Amino acid sequence: MGSNAQRGALWREHRAVEAATIAAMRARGVRDVPWSSAKRMLAVLCVSAIYTSWILSPVVSAVAAILIPSLRAYVGCYLFASYALGVRVPMNGLYKFFCGLECGEENGWELVVEDATAGEKEIDCSKRAYLFAAHPHGLFASGCVGNIVLSDAALRRFRARHVRFFINNLLISVFPIIKDVLSSLGFLPCTAKMMRRVLGRGETGMIVVGGVQEVVLTGNVDVEELYLKNCFGFVKVAIQVGTPLVPVYTFGESLATGPDWVPFREIRKRLSYKFVFPFRSLGIVHRWGFCFPRGKLTTVVGPPIEVKQNDRPSREEVAAVHAQYCKSLLALIERNKAAAGYPTQVTRLV
C-alpha cells in the first residue's frame, strides 16, 4: 500500500525501534545482553542453535556423506525412512519447553491482537480451528514463531493447546537432525494434504504464505515487499475445510537479519520465483555473535476472515476470498505501523 517510499526509510525506522527497545529494557533494569537472565540466555542459545542448524544442516550432511564413505549407508537409510516412508518424531515435551522460554517476551518483542469489533468474533481455538497466515517470511520467520507458535502467553490468549507450524517440506522431511528437532516442536510439512488433515481434525495451524520465494525479498531498506499476489493455495485449503483465515504481520521481521546488500537483486528475485530457492546471503551471525534476530519484532494479529466451506471451490471463489484477504492484511499493516515504529512504511504485494 502506498507508492512513495523514501530511500532507506525502512532501515532507519528499524534501527530507531531497536534503539528505543533497548532503552526501554534498560529503564526496567534489563541490560542488552543475552545473559541478563538465565531464562533469556537459554532462549537465545536454543533459538540460535535451531537457526544455525537450519542453515548448516544440508551442507554439513552432504559434505560428511562425501568425505566419510561409511556414513553414506546410514544417511541413505535415514533419508529413505524420512522422505519415502514419512517416518518422523512426534511432537513432544520439547514443544512445551520452548513455549515456556518465551523467547519473544524475554527479548522485548510484542504480540498485538486487535480487539474484535461489532459483528466479529474473538479468536478462540478451543471452539474451532483457525489458519493463521503470517507475513513476511524474513530469513527465519522469527516473529510469528516466537510471539505465537512457541509462546505460552499467546496460547493462553488464543485458548489453544498448540499451534501447528507448516514449513518447507525439505526442512521437515529431509535435512538430518534439524528435521527431528522441528518435528519435536510440532512443525509439519507445508502441503495442502497435510494442512487439510490438521485443520480438519480441529487443530489450529500457521503458514508463512510467502515461503522461500519471499526470503529473497528480505533486507529491503526502502520498501516492504510481500510475495502474495499469486499465492492462492492457502485460501483454497481454508475454503475446503471451512477454516477462518487470520492475517498476521510482524514489523521488523524483514530487517531482523540486516539489509541485503548483495547485488543483482532483481535477477535473484526472478531466479527465486522460478526455482523456489532463496538466492540470497544466509548469514549465521546477527546479534551478540549468535544466529539471532536484531531489533524488536512486533507481531500484529487481525480479526479472522470467515469463509464458506466448499470441498471444490471455483477459481472465482478462491480469487474473491484472496482479494478480501489481501485488503484486510494491508489495512492491518496501515492501522498498526505508526504504533509499531514504522510510520512511513510502504508495503507492496508482488
C-alpha positions, -999 to +999 in steps of 0.1 A: +000+000+000+014+034-009+040+042-036+062+070-023+089+051-004+118+071+009+152+056+002+165+038+033+134+048+053+126+013+064+161+006+077+163+039+096+130+032+113+141-003+122+173+010+138+152+036+157+128+009+170+158-013+181+174+016+200+141+025+217+135-011+227+170-014+242+164+019+261+130+007+274+146-025+287+174-007+304+149+016+321+134-016+336+169-027+347+174-052+319+208-050+301+211-055+264+230-088+267+216-124+264+229-132+299+207-106+316+188-136+329+192-173+328+159-177+310+168-152+283+203-168+278+187-202+274+161-189+250+188-172+228+210-203+228+182-227+219+168-205+192+202-197+177+211-234+177+179-242+156+185-213+132+222-223+127+212-259+121+185-247+097+213-232+075+241-256+080+224-290+082+221-297+045+256-285+038+272-304+066+252-336+058+262-335+022+299-329+029+300-356+056+284-381+033+310-373+006+341-373+028+332-402+051+321-432+029+310-452+059+282-427+066+266-430+032+246-461+040+233-445+073+224-413+055+207-433+027+186-452+052+178-421+072+166-402+041+146-433+029+128-436+063+122-398+065+112-390+029+099-422+013+083-437+044+073-404+061+087-415+095+091-385+118+095-377+155+061-369+171+056-336+190+068-340+225+079-322+257+104-301+237+074-280+225+063-270+260+099-263+270+103-238+241+069-223+248+080-218+284+111-199+274+091-171+260+119-160+237+099-131+223+089-116+256+124-121+271+139-100+242+114-072+242+092-084+213+055-078+213+022-095+203-006-072+195-041-087+190-067-063+176-100-063+195-130-078+178-154-052+166-192-054+161-200-085+140-166-101+146-158-129+169-127-132+190-102-159+182-109-189+204-091-220+193-108-241+220-140-239+199-127-242+164-096-243+142-081-213+126-054-208+099-030-181+109-014-167+077+018-149+086+039-122+067+067-116+060+089-147+060+122-128+067+151-152+070+137-173+098+100-162+104+111-154+140+083-131+150+053-153+142+071-183+158+084-166+189+054-145+195+027-170+188+037-206+179+062-211+207+047-188+234+027-199+264+012-164+267+000-165+232-015-200+235-034-187+266-045-156+247-060-177+219-071-206+242-051-230+221-034-263+232-008-257+205-004-241+171+009-263+143+035-246+121+036-256+084+071-253+069+091-262+038+089-299+031+127-303+028+134-289+063+109-311+080+114-343+059+149-345+046+176-324+063+191-346+091+188-336+128+171-303+122+140-321+108+138-342+140+141-311+162+114-293+142+091-324+143+095-325+181+082-289+182+051-300+163+061-285+129+047-302+098+052-303+061+035-274+043+014-294+018-023-290+010-029-326+021-013-321+055-030-288+061-064-302+053-058-331+076-046-310+106-073-283+102-100-309+095-094-325+129-097-292+147-061-282+152-051-246+146-022-240+122+001-213+109+016-208+075+041-182+063+024-175+030+054-161+010+075-192+016+111-194+002+102-170-026+097-143-001+131-149+016+149-131-013+127-100-006+142-099+029+165-070+037+150-043+015+158-010+032+133+011+012+100-007+010+083-038+024+076-064-004+053-093+003+051-123-020+013-128-021-003-118-054+000-154-068-004-173-035-039-189-037-033-223-022-037-214+015-070-197+006-082-228-012-074-250+017-092-227+042-123-228+020-122-266+016-120-271+054-142-241+063-115-226+085-113-188+091-082-171+078-063-149+103-039-122+089-007-119+108+021-094+102+054-089+120+070-055+119+108-057+119+110-092+105+124-084+071+153-065+085+159-086+116+190-101+099+201-068+084+200-053+050+205-073+019+234-055+001+241-084-024+239-070-059+216-082-088+185-082-066+160-082-095+178-112-111+179-130-078+142-124-073+134-139-107+156-169-101+140-175-066+105-174-081+115-198-109+134-224-089+116-219-055+150-214-038+162-183-019+191-168-040+205-145-012+231-145+015+224-167+046+244-154+075+247-172+108+259-143+130+235-114+135+233-104+172+257-109+201+277-132+179+247-156+176+223-165+148+196-144+165+174-116+151+182-080+158+156-054+170+121-056+182+096-079+164+061-067+168+035-092+156+000-079+150-030-102+146-061-090+127-097-102+130-104-136+114-119-137+079-148-162+078-151-184+047-179-206+035-169-243+034-168-258-001-149-290-010-145-279-046-143-241-047-141-224-081-113-202-092-135-172-089-145-181-053-108-185-043-099-153-060-126-134-042-115-146-008-079-139-017-087-103-027-106-099+006-076-113+025-051-090+007-072-060+015-076-070+052-038-076+055-028-042+040-054-025+062-040-043+093-005-031+085-016+005+079-036+006+112-006-006+132+025+007+115+028+040+134+024+024+168+050-003+159+075+025+150+073+023+112+051+054+103+064+058+068+065+022+058+053+015+022+040-021+016+037-037-018+023-070-028+044-088-055 
